[in-house]
Amino acid sequence: MWRVVVPKKAQKDLERVAKSYQGRLLAALELLREEPYAGKKMGGHPARYALRVWPYRIIYEVDKRQRVIAVLRIGHRQGVYRK
């Protein structure tokens, strides 16, 4: 099983999401513990992925050696890639 790390910046992102979507995003984070490569690989970043939880995205990096998933950003699909 993998460890999911959600730093303060990503926690604040999650708090800004509408309450009706927060449960779905938390469930997606749990999914990552079992399936770290569930998201789509992002170009230009060898270990960075984006998991779709419509209409939001979870941007994360995978560290194979330590079996850690570091969540970088959580946000609406229209703006999360620009941050």
HELIX and SHEET records of a PDB file:
HELIX    1   1 LYS A    8  ARG A   16  1                                   9    
HELIX    2   2 LYS A   19  GLU A   34  1                                  16    
SHEET    1   A 5 ARG A   3  VAL A   5  0                                        
SHEET    2   A 5 VAL A  68  HIS A  76  1                                        
SHEET    3   A 5 TYR A  56  ASP A  63 -1                                        
SHEET    4   A 5 ARG A  48  VAL A  53 -1                                        
SHEET    5   A 5 LYS A  40  LYS A  41 -1                                        
END                                                                             
